[in-house]
Amino acid sequence: MTTKIANQEVSKLNFIGRITTPYQDIAACPNNITRDGPLCSIELDLEYQQGLIGLNVGDSVLILYWLAGADRQVKVHGNDSEAKGTFALRTPNRPNPIGAAILEIVGLSDSGVALRGLDCLNGTPLLDIKPAIMQELK
Amino acid sequence: MTTKIANQEVSKLNFIGRITTPYQDIAACPNNITRDGPLCSIELDLEYQQGLIGLNVGDSVLILYWLAGADRQVKVHGNDSEAKGTFALRTPNRPNPIGAAILEIVGLSDSGVALRGLDCLNGTPLLDIKPAIMQELK
């Protein structure tokens, strides 16, 4: 699962489904998730659909997705007194461009879930869905 | 960044630092993060340390880390009426074994951050740190 290439350790991700949103290009994407935003859906690839057993409408889940096309080299954004590091920002331009959103499931089928307010491009690859836990909801 | 291997699309992650926890083997790890748990620390690799600019003690951040050694094939856990899908559980055994925790920064240095209550093995590879946002904190 983990290999060492040159001096850098890397691991591989599998894309397990796709996210449908209203946003067809980056300029149209909102800056962040919005709990009451437009309806979005996640369709899992066939081999992963069984993994949905036990989820219910109303559950809060953490969605992880892959922000393809990000600039993975940039470490600091802005300049001088305005400069902020990647880890102090939600920018997609980061070493591992994984998007994260905690949202409530508003619909459920055998093959996927519906939720409101994701901020990513239509067609974004899905990495994971997991229950949000108390510590995350403060 | 994204390649197509056989029929499966994959993307590569870079490990950007290491997490220090009190847990030297899997059996010792707690089942979940605990906000008031033991002191843990994250040390970033040198090339990523600049990315910390703008973070402060007291900030809530989402930490993403790589759960090496997970079984990535299992889709359903338990059996019959007790069965639950991977996506309804926080188990590390999932298609993309990315651990996630939202915690408060309790200490900060030029090379990393300190926080309490991470649930992962000592030496776990770090994938990302990003500010937790209002929607996640409900």
Boltz contact constraints between the chains, C-beta under 6 A:
constraints:
  - contact:
      token1: [A, 2]
      token2: [B, 68]
      max_distance: 6.0
  - contact:
      token1: [A, 9]
      token2: [B, 15]
      max_distance: 6.0
  - contact:
      token1: [A, 10]
      token2: [B, 12]
      max_distance: 6.0
  - contact:
      token1: [A, 10]
      token2: [B, 14]
      max_distance: 6.0
  - contact:
      token1: [A, 11]
      token2: [B, 13]
      max_distance: 6.0
  - contact:
      token1: [A, 11]
      token2: [B, 66]
      max_distance: 6.0
  - contact:
      token1: [A, 12]
      token2: [B, 10]
      max_distance: 6.0
  - contact:
      token1: [A, 12]
      token2: [B, 12]
      max_distance: 6.0
  - contact:
      token1: [A, 13]
      token2: [B, 11]
      max_distance: 6.0
  - contact:
      token1: [A, 13]
      token2: [B, 96]
      max_distance: 6.0
  - contact:
      token1: [A, 14]
      token2: [B, 95]
      max_distance: 6.0
  - contact:
      token1: [A, 15]
      token2: [B, 9]
      max_distance: 6.0
  - contact:
      token1: [A, 16]
      token2: [B, 95]
      max_distance: 6.0
  - contact:
      token1: [A, 33]
      token2: [B, 135]
      max_distance: 6.0
  - contact:
      token1: [A, 35]
      token2: [B, 135]
      max_distance: 6.0
  - contact:
      token1: [A, 50]
      token2: [B, 75]
      max_distance: 6.0
  - contact:
      token1: [A, 50]
      token2: [B, 76]
      max_distance: 6.0
  - contact:
      token1: [A, 50]
      token2: [B, 85]
      max_distance: 6.0
  - contact:
      token1: [A, 51]
      token2: [B, 75]
      max_distance: 6.0
  - contact:
      token1: [A, 51]
      token2: [B, 85]
      max_distance: 6.0
  - contact:
      token1: [A, 51]
      token2: [B, 86]
      max_distance: 6.0
  - contact:
      token1: [A, 51]
      token2: [B, 87]
      max_distance: 6.0
  - contact:
      token1: [A, 52]
      token2: [B, 85]
      max_distance: 6.0
  - contact:
      token1: [A, 52]
      token2: [B, 87]
      max_distance: 6.0
  - contact:
      token1: [A, 53]
      token2: [B, 83]
      max_distance: 6.0
  - contact:
      token1: [A, 53]
      token2: [B, 85]
      max_distance: 6.0
  - contact:
      token1: [A, 54]
      token2: [B, 84]
      max_distance: 6.0
  - contact:
      token1: [A, 54]
      token2: [B, 85]
      max_distance: 6.0
  - contact:
      token1: [A, 54]
      token2: [B, 88]
      max_distance: 6.0
  - contact:
      token1: [A, 55]
      token2: [B, 88]
      max_distance: 6.0
  - contact:
      token1: [A, 62]
      token2: [B, 100]
      max_distance: 6.0
  - contact:
      token1: [A, 64]
      token2: [B, 98]
      max_distance: 6.0
  - contact:
      token1: [A, 66]
      token2: [B, 11]
      max_distance: 6.0
  - contact:
      token1: [A, 68]
      token2: [B, 2]
      max_distance: 6.0
  - contact:
      token1: [A, 75]
      token2: [B, 50]
      max_distance: 6.0
  - contact:
      token1: [A, 75]
      token2: [B, 51]
      max_distance: 6.0
  - contact:
      token1: [A, 76]
      token2: [B, 50]
      max_distance: 6.0
  - contact:
      token1: [A, 83]
      token2: [B, 53]
      max_distance: 6.0
  - contact:
      token1: [A, 84]
      token2: [B, 54]
      max_distance: 6.0
  - contact:
      token1: [A, 85]
      token2: [B, 50]
      max_distance: 6.0
  - contact:
      token1: [A, 85]
      token2: [B, 51]
      max_distance: 6.0
  - contact:
      token1: [A, 85]
      token2: [B, 52]
      max_distance: 6.0
  - contact:
      token1: [A, 85]
      token2: [B, 53]
      max_distance: 6.0
  - contact:
      token1: [A, 85]
      token2: [B, 54]
      max_distance: 6.0
  - contact:
      token1: [A, 86]
      token2: [B, 51]
      max_distance: 6.0
  - contact:
      token1: [A, 87]
      token2: [B, 51]
      max_distance: 6.0
  - contact:
      token1: [A, 87]
      token2: [B, 52]
      max_distance: 6.0
  - contact:
      token1: [A, 87]
      token2: [B, 129]
      max_distance: 6.0
  - contact:
      token1: [A, 88]
      token2: [B, 54]
      max_distance: 6.0
  - contact:
      token1: [A, 88]
      token2: [B, 55]
      max_distance: 6.0
  - contact:
      token1: [A, 90]
      token2: [B, 130]
      max_distance: 6.0
  - contact:
      token1: [A, 95]
      token2: [B, 14]
      max_distance: 6.0
  - contact:
      token1: [A, 95]
      token2: [B, 16]
      max_distance: 6.0
  - contact:
      token1: [A, 96]
      token2: [B, 13]
      max_distance: 6.0
  - contact:
      token1: [A, 96]
      token2: [B, 127]
      max_distance: 6.0
  - contact:
      token1: [A, 96]
      token2: [B, 128]
      max_distance: 6.0
  - contact:
      token1: [A, 98]
      token2: [B, 64]
      max_distance: 6.0
  - contact:
      token1: [A, 98]
      token2: [B, 128]
      max_distance: 6.0
  - contact:
      token1: [A, 100]
      token2: [B, 62]
      max_distance: 6.0
  - contact:
      token1: [A, 102]
      token2: [B, 136]
      max_distance: 6.0
  - contact:
      token1: [A, 127]
      token2: [B, 96]
      max_distance: 6.0
  - contact:
      token1: [A, 128]
      token2: [B, 96]
      max_distance: 6.0
  - contact:
      token1: [A, 128]
      token2: [B, 98]
      max_distance: 6.0
  - contact:
      token1: [A, 129]
      token2: [B, 87]
      max_distance: 6.0
  - contact:
      token1: [A, 130]
      token2: [B, 90]
      max_distance: 6.0
  - contact:
      token1: [A, 135]
      token2: [B, 33]
      max_distance: 6.0
  - contact:
      token1: [A, 135]
      token2: [B, 35]
      max_distance: 6.0
  - contact:
      token1: [A, 136]
      token2: [B, 102]
      max_distance: 6.0
  - contact:
      token1: [A, 137]
      token2: [B, 138]
      max_distance: 6.0
  - contact:
      token1: [A, 138]
      token2: [B, 137]
      max_distance: 6.0
